[in-house]
Amino acid sequence: MEPRRSGHATLVDLLDRILDKGIVIHADLMISVAGIPLIGVNLRAAVAGMETMLKYGMMTEWDEKTRSHMSREHAVQQIRLFQHETVIFKTLGAVWYASGIYSAWRYGHIYVTEKRLVICQRTECAPVFETGLNQIVAAEFSHRQMNSKTEMPRLNLVLKDDRVVMIRSPHMDLLRDALDQQAELHGYCLIDAASARDDDTETCPQCGRLAPAQTLLGDGCPRCGWMRKGYAWEKPLESILEPLTR
């Protein structure tokens, strides 16, 4: 590219030069009022078509910076997985965080793996919430009335240490399906808020927690591990089949 000057060039010639070859502008502008200089501008710019930019390598530095930035952003958004651990399900969502006088929803990505439930914020690799799937003993789906027109579905997870974790997501059904796939392997059950008052939900005679009657009669309590020995129950069957009252 060699600099050329022409005092008879028209606007059409200028546009043709920009699209075909490109122009490099080196200009010093000075703005003055009443002969007193106020603002000075040193302008260095290159204007050309994309084909010319790529041909002469003028976009190389910009391309390297863009690729480097995207690589760092992609690396930050990836959670750290254990050996032989893969992500089964991923979606956007939020977890309720409360510490002292501060409480708020923390938004990020929800990950379900074979071993864990992890929630990470978009700009941080450190998880906001993390628990093993084998630590979840029960879950309850409910709908919170946000205003007169909107209902926000919410998932309440009950952990073995008696903590209750509240999660919400626009894809609650898909999140529930992903957790259901692991329920049989890790021994916890999902209980709908509406079915918590049905006759098929009973109280465990040992820990006093709610659980489906079929689960109590079959596999035992998913929370405390209470179950029958052989064909004899540890406690009378009538104590399980009593009508549920609240």
N, C-alpha and C positions, 0 to 999 in steps of 0.2 A: 504494500500500500504506500504510494508516494503522494505527498501533498500537492494539490493543484489549486491554482487560483484563476478565476475568470471573472472579469468585470461585466460580462454581457450575459451571465447565466440567468435564466428565468426560474419561476417557481416549479415548473414542470421538470426542468433540468435538475433542480435541487432534490425533488422527490425521487427522480430516477437514480440520482447518485446515491441517495440514502438507501434505497431498496437494492440497488445493484452492487455498490461498492461499500457504502457507509461513509460517514464523516466523523472526524475527531475535532472537537471544539476546545480550544484553549482561549479563554477570554477573561479579561480583567474589567469589571464594571465598577464604576464609582458614581455614587449618587451624592449630589451636592445641592445646596440651597444658597442662593445669593453668592455663589462662588466659594462657599465654605463646604469642603467635603465632609459628609456625615457617615456614609456607609460605603464600605468597599467589599466587593464580591470577586473572589477568584474562582472561575468556573472551568472545570475540566470534565468533559463528557464525550462519550462515544455513542453515536446513533447509527444503527445499521439494521438490515433485515436479519432474521434469525439464522438464515443459511450462511450469511457472511460472518456472523458472530461465531458460529460453530466452526466454520472453515478456518478462521484465524485464531481459534482458541481463546476468544475473549470471554467465553462463559465457563472456562475450566475452573477458575477459582470459585465462582458462585456455585457451580455444580458440586465441588468438593465440600464446601461449607454446608450446603443443603443436605447432602448424603450423610455427613458427619452428625448433623443435628438430628436427623431422623433416626439414625442408628442409636444415638444416646437416648432419645425419647422412647424408642422401642424397647431398649434394654431396661429402662426404669419401670415400664409398665408390665414387665414379666415378673411373676412371683418366683421365689426360689423353691424348687421342688426337691423332694428327697429322692434317693435312688429307687428306680422302678416305680415312680409315681407320675401319673399323667392327669391332665385336667379333663374331667368328664363333662362338665358344664360350666359356662361362663355367661354372665349377664350383668347389667347395671343394677345398682340398688343402693340401699343405705342401711346403716345400723344405728340404733339409738345409743348414744354415749352420755353417761352421766357421771360426773366426778365433783363432789362438793356442791357448790352453787351453780356450776356450769352443766348444762344439759342441752344437747342438740343432735340432729340427725347428721351423721357423717356419710357422705356419698362417695361411691367408688365402684369397683368391679367386684362381683361375687364369684368366687371360684369354688367348685365342688370337685374334689379328687377322690380317689379310692380310700383315702385316709382322713382327709381334713375338709373342713369348711372354712374358707379364708375370705376376708373382705379387705381389699387394699384400695387406698385412694389413688387417683390417677397420676398424681405427681410424686408419689412416694412408693418405694419398694417395701417399706416396713408395713406389716399388716395392721389395720385398725382393729380387727377382731379375728381370732383364730381359735379353733377348737377341733379336736379329733371327733370323727363321726361316732366313735364308740363312747364318747362322753355325752352324747345326746340321748336322753332317756324318754322324752316325749316332746310333742309339738302341737300347737293349737293355732288354727287359722281363724282369724276374725276380721271384721270390717269396722273401721273407725270412721265415723261421720265427720268429714272435714268441714263441710258447709251444707247448705240446703240441697245441693245438687250433686255433690261428689262424695263417694265412699272410697276410702283408701284401704285396700287389703293389707293385712299385716300378719306376719308369721312370728309366733312366740315360741322360742326354743327353751326347753327346760333341761338344764345340765345336771350332772351328778352332784355337783357342789351346791345345788339349790339355786343357782343363778338363773334368771329369766332374761333371755336376749331377744330383743325386738328387731325384726328385719322387715323391710318392705322393698318391693321391686315391681316394675311394670310387667314382668313375666313370672308372676307368682306360680302359675300352673306348671310352667316348665321347670321352675326351681323345685316345686313339690315332687314332680315326676323324677327328677334327678336324685332327690333324697329318698324317695320310695324305693329306688333301685338298690340302695344300700341298707334299707331298713332290715331286711331279712338277715343280712350278713352281720350287722352290728347290734341287733336286738332292741331297737327302739321303734315306737309306733307313732303315727300321725293321727291326731284326734281333731276333728272339725269342731268349731265352737258350737255349731247348731246341734251336733250329735252328742255333745257332752251331757245333755240332759235327757237323752233317750234311754229306754230301758235296757239297751244292749251295752251300756257303759256302766260298769260297777266299780266298787271300791275294793282295793286290795286289803285283805284282812290283816296284813302285817305292817305295811307302811301307811295305809289309809289314803293312798293316791288313786286317782281315777285311771281306769284302763278298760279297753273293750272286754266284754264278758267272754267272748270267744278266745281272746288271748290268755285271760286268766285260767280258763278251763283247759286250754291246750298247752301253751309254752310257759305259762306262769306270768308273774308280774315283770314287765320290762324294766322297772325302776329298781326294785330291791332284790329281785331274783327269787322271790317266794314262789314255790310251785309244789304240786302234790308229789308224794313219794309213792311210786307204784300206782295202786288203785285207791289208796287212802289219802285223803287230804290232811294237811297239817292242822287245819282248822275246819269246823263244821261247814258244809256246803251252804247251809242256810245263811251264814254270815256273808257269803259272797252274793247271793241272789236276793238280798234285801232290796226293796225299792230305793232308788237313788233319790236323796232329798238334799236340797240346798237351802 
